[in-house]
Amino acid sequence: MFYGCSSLSDIKALQNWNVSNGNIFSGMFNGCSSLSDINALQNWNVSNGNDFSGIFNGCSSLSDINPLQNWNVSNGNDFSYMFNECSSLSDINALQNWNISNGNNFSFMFNECSKLSDIKALQNWNVSNGNDFSFMFNECSSLSDINALQNWNVSNGNNFKYMFSKCSSLSEIKALKNWNTSNGNNFSFLFNKCSSLLDIKALQNWNVSNGNDFKCMFCNCSSLSDIKALQNWNVSNGNNFSGMFCNCSLLSDINPLQNWNVSNGNNFSFMFNECSSLSDIKALQNWNVSNGNDFSYMFCNCSSLSDIKPLQNWNVSNGSDFSFMLDECSSLSDINALQNYNFPLNCIENKDDI
């Protein structure tokens, strides 16, 4: 209704509106970047509303949402993008008593809320019907404590991509220890650019057996060195492992991955790109990569890697892209392990590439 009214700052005229029959509030104030005072909405009866997606999307001046504390959103099923890009929002205590038990879509709900650091208000939320949690806290760069999420029931969730991506202040994720992720299929970019993340022990019992997309899951986790928690993960349905540990510059021990079944994987590009501390890849010697077609940049910039013998029995006959696979591996002097590889001519730009 007021979509894109970027100069709108005064909505006092709406305080006596009767919206009790309204069911769709989607994008109502989307892009109202000058709106900071929403006191006029505190007595709105939104009990028939089912779609609240993007209602305050892009309200970058909005910092106080206390007027929403008594809203009855119990019929709401779509909360996606609700506070997306509310970059001034830091206090969400007004949401602590919200009944969101019918909600199924929480994607982008707090995306790019860069000042949001306290989410205790969400600790009693019933998200058991939620299936899409993608981008929910993406780019919440001030968020360091997610303990409020420890009792969340995410068992119906299938999409977790980018959920905590770019949460650069997040160092531990113990709150996720008991999460049931058995229905999850997309885990791509989940912890991407969580540059302070040190401890992922909480993930050791995660059931990711339905996961097919693990692309860039831990990409740019530059503080991460211990991945023992992943040793029993069943990734047998995974097809995309591209960039999974890309730029994990402290990662030197990948033995926990030795029993991974990656036989369905087709994309291994950038998987260990810029893992500059990685020197031992024996854990990969029995990997079945026979379905892989993209191996580009897989070990690119692994400057400590000197021995690639574990790769000598890899079946890469379906591979079509090997470009820059071992580029900038400055410690590597022996490539005899690759002598039986069947490199397609179309992946070699000129004879110097050989």
C-alpha positions, 0 to 999 in steps of 0.5 A: 500500500505504501510500497517505496514511499521512501520519504514517508516518516509520519503515519499518525493518520493510521492510528484509528484504522480498523484493519481487523478484516485484513489478511494480507499485509505483505510489503505494506511499508516496504522501502519506507526508509524514512519511517522510524515511528510506528506508534500509530500501529500499536492498537491495530487488530491484525488477528486475521492477518496471514501474510506479513511478509516484507511489511517493514522490509527496507525500513532502514530508519526503524529502531523501535518496534515496541508498538508491535508487542501486542499484535496477534499474529497467530494466524500468520504463516508468512513472516519472510522479509518482515524486518529485512534490511532494518539496519537500525533495528537492535531491540526486538523484545517486543516480539517475545510473546508473539505466537508464530506457531502457524508460521512456515516461512521465516526466510530473510526475516532479520536479514541485514539487521546489522545492529541486531545483537540480542535475540533473547526475545525469540527463545520461546518461539514455536517454529515447529511448522517452519520449513524455510529458514534461509537468510533468516539472520544473514548479515547480522554482523553484531550477533554473537549470542544465539543461545535463545535458539537452543530449544527451537524445533526446526524438524520441518525445516528443509531450507537452511541456506545462508541462515547465519551467513556473514554473522562475523561476530558469531564464535560458538554455536552451542545453541544448535546442538539439539537441532533436528535438521533431518529434513534439511536439503539445502545447507549452502552458505549456512556459516559463510563468512562467520569469520569468528567461528571457532567451535562447531562441536554442536554440529556433531549429531546433526542429521544431514542425510537429506542434504544435497547442497553443501556449497560454501557451508563453511566458506571464509570461516577463517578462524575454524581449524577443528572439524572433528564434529563432521566426521560422522556426517552422512553426506551421501545425498550431497551433489554440490560440495563447491567451496565448502571449506573455501578460505578456511585458512587455519584448517590443516586436519581434514581426517574427519572427512575420510569416511565421507560418502561423496559418490553423488557429488558432481561439483567439487570446485573451490572445495579447499580453495585457499586452505593455506594451512592444508598439507595432508590430504590422505583423508581423501584417498578413498573418496569416490568422485566418479560422478564429479564433473567440476574440479576447478580451483579445488585445491587452488592456493593451498600453498602448504600442499606438497603431496598429492599422492592420495589423489592418484586413484581418483576416478575423474573420468566424468570430469569436464573442468579441472581449471586451476585445480592446483593453481598456486600450490607453491609447495607442490613439486611432484604431480605423478599422481595425476599421470592416469587422469584422463583430462579432456582437451577442452579444459586445456586452453593452451599447451602451457597449461599442461 
